[in-house]
């Protein structure tokens, strides 16, 4: 990343972080407007600061509070201090004086002279002392060292032993790997690596034995891949491989009706068609109903329809469980709205957006959605309940609670479809930070016919 001087990138990052904290929005939804006035290199620096501050927020506060014994007053002042401290500790291309001076200038014009003086003193002290981390491996120390809320560390600790827990927390603060999914409807999958290599893009195939050759990890050239003619021509999309096993659990084939109940932006529905195409199955006459409550998000399915060529996708703006559908389906994918705690590398803000109480309330909604969707399944059909979270309240508790009320439904053991390393108790259950894949959960349920 090219680092540039000036305060506009830092001010933009500060403003975006303040809005994110106030609204709980995802950074990716705030970037288009918040960075629109910046040139590319400034926008790149602002993005790096935003992601970095959220990934290291608690440790930054630990260091800032140590140099401000009388406290830091106000959200705006604290957030700007985080922006400065993150650059001091983690951005090697930014000189210390640039990190301090730009923060002081922003404080002077946006917060006032007293605050700018305080900013200058605290950041210089932080730079002088260097990054400090608390000793020990108790939940509090781990939470500060790896910037996770303590309640979340305790939850992870119930599933992971100390060494694995620390490794998972560390990995959650790293950049997520970028994976691509080959579209066999736009060309021969085996030809894509060579095609992209001509543009300086290096790929590594998915290492799971027996997996269809549709996924590659980008080792070098992510930006070039996005700008490549192959991407524009719909030859590939960006998607984590965990989606492969979620969709595989559906066991969908042309001729079966399918409802993707929370579909937008349509990545798993598109993958369903591509898997069938990779098996040589004819897709003429196939239809996948793609429901979603958000019209804005639903519009993004247009990318799969047009760029990828999947005109079999039928977007319908409807909330799952609203009763809008009457005819039953042979297959239903219910990828419910969740806490996103399984994808903390991609969405670091999720760790600060949620509390145990909020997750409990969310799980109630997820149970309602599963109850409503199950009523639309044909006898002998299959429903896959999925979340990008591994939290028990959102996953196994929801499914087991549902099964206790509905003896006509049974679990389809994921072990015959999903790699053994990603299976727990018959479910796909990947803990965040445990592997190179996103954290995820999926349960396949069949209705007695």
C-alpha positions in Angstrom: 0.0 0.0 0.0 1.3 3.5 -0.9 1.2 5.8 2.1 0.6 9.4 1.4 0.9 12.5 3.5 -1.9 14.9 4.5 -4.8 14.8 6.9 -7.7 14.1 4.6 -7.3 10.3 4.6 -7.0 10.3 8.4 -10.0 12.6 8.8 -12.1 10.4 6.5 -11.1 7.3 8.5 -12.0 9.1 11.8 -15.4 10.2 10.5 -16.2 6.7 9.2 -15.2 5.1 12.5 -17.4 7.5 14.4 -20.3 6.7 12.2 -19.7 3.0 12.5 -19.6 3.1 16.3 -22.8 5.2 16.3 -24.8 3.1 13.9 -23.2 -0.4 14.0 -23.0 -0.4 10.2 -20.5 -2.5 8.3 -17.4 -0.6 7.1 -17.9 -1.8 3.6 -21.3 0.0 3.5 -19.7 3.2 4.8 -16.7 3.3 2.5 -18.4 4.4 -0.8 -19.7 7.7 0.5 -17.0 8.3 3.2 -14.1 7.8 0.8 -15.7 9.3 -2.4 -13.7 12.5 -2.3 -10.3 10.9 -1.9 -7.9 9.7 -4.5 -7.1 6.0 -4.6 -3.9 6.0 -2.4 -5.6 8.2 0.3 -8.7 5.9 0.2 -6.4 2.9 0.6 -4.8 4.4 3.7 -8.2 5.3 5.2 -9.5 1.8 4.7 -6.4 0.3 6.3 -6.8 2.6 9.3 -10.5 1.8 9.7 -10.0 -2.0 9.6 -6.9 -1.7 11.8 -8.5 0.4 14.5 -11.4 -2.0 14.8 -9.1 -5.1 14.8 -6.9 -3.6 17.6 -9.3 -1.3 19.4 -9.1 -2.8 22.9 -5.3 -3.0 22.9 -5.1 0.6 21.5 -7.3 1.7 24.4 -5.1 -0.2 26.9 -2.0 1.8 25.7 -3.8 5.1 25.4 -5.4 4.9 28.9 -2.0 4.1 30.4 -0.8 7.5 29.2 -3.9 9.4 30.2 -4.4 8.7 33.9 -7.1 11.4 34.2 -9.1 9.8 31.5 -10.0 10.5 27.9 -13.2 12.5 27.6 -15.5 12.1 24.7 -16.0 9.5 21.9 -14.5 11.8 19.2 -11.3 12.4 21.1 -10.8 8.7 21.9 -11.5 7.7 18.4 -9.0 10.2 17.0 -6.4 9.0 19.5 -7.0 5.4 18.3 -6.4 6.5 14.7 -3.1 8.1 15.7 -2.0 5.2 17.9 -2.8 2.6 15.3 -0.5 4.3 12.8 2.3 4.5 15.4 2.1 0.8 16.3 1.1 -0.9 13.1 1.7 1.1 9.9 5.5 0.9 9.3 5.2 3.2 6.3 3.9 6.1 8.3 6.6 8.1 10.2 5.8 8.8 13.9 5.7 12.5 13.4 3.2 12.2 10.5 0.9 10.0 12.7 1.1 12.5 15.6 1.0 15.7 13.6 -2.0 14.8 11.4 -4.0 13.8 14.5 -3.1 17.0 16.3 -4.1 19.1 13.3 -7.5 17.3 13.0 -8.1 17.9 16.7 -7.1 21.5 16.5 -9.7 22.3 13.7 -12.4 19.8 14.7 -12.2 19.5 18.4 -10.4 22.6 19.8 -7.0 23.8 21.0 -7.1 22.1 24.5 -7.9 18.8 22.8 -5.1 19.2 20.3 -2.6 19.8 23.1 -3.9 16.7 25.0 -3.7 14.7 21.7 -0.1 15.8 21.2 1.0 14.8 24.7 -0.7 11.4 24.8 0.4 10.3 21.3 4.0 11.3 21.9 4.0 9.4 25.2 2.6 6.4 23.5 5.2 6.6 20.7 8.0 6.9 23.3 6.8 3.9 25.4 6.0 1.6 22.5 3.3 -1.0 22.2 2.6 -2.7 25.6 0.6 -5.9 26.1 -0.7 -7.4 29.3 1.0 -10.7 30.4 -0.8 -13.9 31.2 -3.3 -16.1 29.4 -6.4 -15.4 31.4 -9.5 -14.3 29.5 -9.1 -10.7 30.3 -5.4 -10.6 29.2 -6.2 -12.5 26.0 -9.1 -10.1 25.3 -6.9 -7.1 25.6 -3.9 -8.5 23.8 -6.1 -9.6 20.8 -8.8 -7.0 21.1 -11.9 -9.1 21.7 -14.6 -8.4 24.2 -14.0 -10.6 27.3 -17.4 -12.2 27.0 -16.6 -13.4 23.5 -13.2 -14.8 24.6 -14.9 -16.7 27.3 -17.4 -18.2 24.8 -14.6 -19.2 22.4 -12.7 -20.7 25.4 -15.6 -23.1 26.0 -14.9 -24.7 22.6 -11.1 -24.2 22.2 -8.2 -25.1 24.4 -5.8 -22.3 25.5 -3.3 -22.7 22.6 -6.0 -23.1 20.0 -7.9 -20.2 21.6 -5.0 -17.8 21.3 -4.2 -18.9 17.8 -7.9 -18.3 16.8 -7.9 -14.8 18.4 -4.6 -13.9 16.6 -5.9 -15.1 13.3 -9.1 -13.1 13.7 -7.0 -10.0 13.5 -5.3 -10.9 10.3 -6.3 -10.1 6.8 -8.7 -12.8 5.5 -7.4 -14.8 2.5 -9.0 -14.0 -0.8 -10.6 -17.0 -2.6 -12.1 -17.1 -6.0 -14.8 -19.4 -7.3 -14.5 -20.5 -11.0 -17.7 -20.2 -13.1 -17.8 -23.3 -15.4 -20.6 -21.6 -17.4 -18.1 -19.0 -18.7 -15.3 -21.3 -19.7 -13.2 -24.3 -18.8 -12.3 -24.1 -15.1 -8.8 -25.6 -15.6 -7.9 -22.8 -18.0 -8.4 -20.0 -15.5 -5.1 -20.2 -13.5 -3.1 -19.9 -16.7 -5.2 -17.1 -18.0 -4.8 -15.1 -14.7 -1.1 -15.9 -14.5 -0.6 -13.8 -17.6 -1.7 -10.9 -15.6 0.6 -11.6 -12.7 -2.0 -13.3 -10.5 -0.8 -16.4 -8.6 -3.4 -19.0 -7.5 -3.3 -22.0 -5.2 -6.0 -24.7 -5.5 -8.3 -25.6 -2.6 -6.4 -28.2 -0.6 -9.4 -30.3 0.4 -9.3 -33.8 -1.2 -12.3 -34.6 -3.3 -13.5 -31.1 -3.6 -14.6 -30.0 -7.1 -11.9 -27.9 -8.8 -13.8 -24.6 -8.5 -11.9 -22.8 -5.8 -8.5 -21.1 -5.7 -6.8 -19.0 -3.2 -5.1 -15.8 -4.5 -1.5 -15.7 -3.3 -0.6 -12.6 -5.3 -2.5 -10.1 -7.3 -5.9 -9.5 -5.7 -6.2 -6.0 -7.2 -5.2 -7.3 -10.6 -7.8 -10.0 -10.3 -10.5 -7.5 -9.6 -9.5 -5.4 -12.6 -9.0 -8.4 -14.9 -11.0 -9.0 -18.1 -11.7 -12.5 -16.8 -13.5 -11.1 -13.8 -15.5 -8.6 -16.0 -16.4 -11.5 -18.3 -17.9 -13.5 -15.3 -15.3 -16.3 -15.4 -14.9 -16.1 -11.6 -16.3 -14.5 -8.4 -14.9 -13.9 -4.9 -16.2 -16.3 -2.3 -14.9 -18.2 0.7 -14.8 -22.0 0.1 -17.0 -22.7 3.2 -19.9 -21.9 0.9 -19.1 -24.9 -1.2 -20.0 -27.3 1.7 -23.0 -25.3 2.7 -24.4 -25.6 -0.8 -23.3 -29.2 -1.2 -25.4 -30.1 1.8 -28.5 -29.0 -0.2 -28.0 -31.9 -2.7 -29.8 -29.8 -5.4 -30.1 -30.9 -9.0 -32.1 -29.4 -11.9 -35.7 -30.5 -11.7 -35.9 -29.8 -8.0 -37.5 -26.6 -6.8 -35.3 -24.4 -4.6 -35.9 -21.4 -2.4 -32.9 -19.4 -1.2 -34.8 -17.6 1.5 -32.2 -15.0 2.6 -30.4 -14.8 -0.7 -28.9 -11.4 -1.4 -26.3 -10.9 -2.8 -26.9 -14.4 -4.4 -23.5 -16.0 -4.0 -24.7 -19.4 -2.8 -27.6 -19.5 -5.3 -25.1 -18.8 -8.1 -22.8 -21.5 -6.7 -25.7 -24.0 -6.7 -26.0 -23.5 -10.5 -22.3 -23.7 -11.0 -21.9 -26.9 -9.1 -24.6 -28.5 -11.3 -22.9 -27.2 -14.4 -19.5 -28.6 -13.2 -21.2 -32.0 -12.9 -22.4 -31.7 -16.5 -26.1 -31.3 -15.6 -28.4 -29.5 -18.0 -29.8 -26.3 -16.5 -32.5 -25.5 -19.1 -35.7 -24.9 -17.3 -34.1 -24.7 -13.9 -35.3 -22.0 -11.5 -34.1 -20.8 -8.1 -36.3 -18.4 -6.2 -34.1 -15.8 -4.4 -36.0 -14.1 -1.6 -34.7 -11.3 0.6 -36.3 -8.6 2.7 -33.9 -5.9 1.5 -34.6 -4.5 -2.0 -31.2 -2.7 -2.1 -29.3 -6.0 -1.3 -31.5 -7.9 -3.7 -30.5 -5.7 -6.6 -26.9 -7.1 -6.2 -28.2 -10.5 -7.5 -28.1 -8.7 -10.9 -24.4 -9.4 -10.9 -25.0 -13.1 -10.8 -27.7 -12.9 -13.4 -25.8 -10.7 -15.9 -22.0 -11.0 -15.4 -22.1 -14.7 -14.4 -24.9 -15.6 -16.8 -27.3 -17.1 -14.2 -30.6 -16.1 -15.5 -32.2 -19.0 -13.7 -32.1 -16.8 -10.5 -35.5 -15.2 -9.7 -35.2 -12.4 -7.2 -38.3 -11.7 -5.0 -38.3 -9.0 -2.4 -40.0 -10.7 0.6 -39.1 -11.3 4.2 -38.4 -15.0 5.1 -41.3 -16.3 7.1 -43.8 -13.6 5.9 -46.2 -16.2 4.5 -45.8 -14.8 0.9 -45.0 -18.2 -0.5 -47.7 -20.8 -0.9 -46.2 -23.6 -3.0 -43.8 -25.9 -1.2 -40.2 -26.4 -2.3 -38.0 -29.5 -2.6 -35.0 -27.7 -1.3 -34.7 -24.6 1.0 -31.5 -22.7 1.9 -32.0 -20.6 5.0 -28.8 -18.6 5.5 -30.2 -16.4 8.3 -29.1 -13.0 9.4 -26.7 -13.5 12.2 -24.0 -11.9 14.5 -21.3 -12.3 11.9 -19.0 -13.5 14.7 -17.7 -16.2 12.4 -16.2 -13.7 9.9 -14.3 -11.3 12.2 -11.4 -11.1 9.8 -13.7 -9.6 7.2 -16.0 -7.7 9.5 -14.0 -6.8 12.6 -16.8 -4.4 13.7 -19.0 -7.3 14.5 -17.1 -8.0 17.8 -18.0 -4.5 19.1 -21.6 -4.5 17.7 -22.9 -7.5 19.8 -23.5 -8.4 23.4 -24.8 -11.7 24.9 -28.2 -10.1 25.3 -28.4 -9.0 21.7 -27.4 -12.5 20.5 -30.2 -14.1 22.6 -32.7 -11.7 21.0 -31.3 -12.5 17.5 -31.5 -16.3 18.2 -35.2 -15.9 18.9 -35.7 -14.3 15.5 -33.6 -17.1 13.9 -35.8 -19.8 15.5 -38.9 -18.0 14.1 -37.4 -18.0 10.6 -36.5 -21.7 10.7 -40.1 -22.4 11.9 -41.6 -20.5 9.0 -39.3 -21.8 6.4 -39.8 -25.4 7.4 -43.5 -25.1 6.7 -42.6 -24.6 3.0 -40.6 -27.8 2.6 -42.1 -30.7 0.7 -42.2 -34.2 2.3 -38.9 -35.9 1.5 -37.3 -32.4 0.9 -34.2 -31.0 2.5 -33.6 -27.7 4.3 -30.2 -26.3 5.1 -30.0 -23.9 8.0 -26.8 -21.8 7.9 -25.1 -18.9 9.7 -21.8 -17.2 9.4 -21.4 -17.7 13.2 -20.5 -20.7 15.3 -22.1 -19.4 18.4 -24.2 -22.2 20.0 -27.2 -19.9 20.6 -27.4 -19.1 16.9 -26.6 -22.6 15.6 -26.9 -26.0 17.4 -29.4 -24.6 20.0 -31.7 -23.3 17.3 -31.6 -26.6 15.3 -32.0 -28.9 18.3 -34.8 -26.8 19.7 -36.5 -27.0 16.4 -36.0 -30.8 16.1 -37.5 -31.3 19.6 -40.7 -29.7 18.4 -40.7 -31.4 15.0 -40.1 -35.1 15.1 -41.0 -35.3 11.4 -37.6 -33.7 10.7 -34.3 -35.5 10.9 -30.6 -34.3 10.7 -28.7 -35.4 7.6 -25.2 -36.2 8.8 -22.8 -33.7 7.2 -20.0 -36.2 7.5 -20.6 -37.7 4.1 -20.4 -34.3 2.4 -18.2 -32.0 4.5 -14.5 -32.7 5.3 -14.1 -34.4 8.6 -12.0 -31.6 10.0 -14.9 -29.2 9.6 -17.6 -31.5 11.1 -18.9 -31.5 14.6 -21.8 -33.7 15.8 -23.1 -34.1 12.3 -23.0 -30.4 11.5 -20.7 -28.2 9.4 -19.2 -26.1 12.2 -16.1 -24.0 11.6 -14.8 -21.9 14.5 -13.7 -18.4 13.6 -9.9 -18.2 13.3 -9.6 -22.0 13.6 -8.9 -22.5 9.9 -8.1 -20.4 6.8 -11.9 -20.5 6.1 -14.6 -18.3 7.4 -16.3 -19.4 10.6 -19.6 -20.9 9.7 -22.4 -23.4 10.7 -24.8 -25.4 8.6 -27.2 -28.2 9.4 -29.1 -30.2 6.8 -32.6 -31.3 7.8 -34.9 -33.6 5.9 -38.6 -33.9 6.2 -40.1 -37.4 6.4 -41.9 -38.3 3.2 
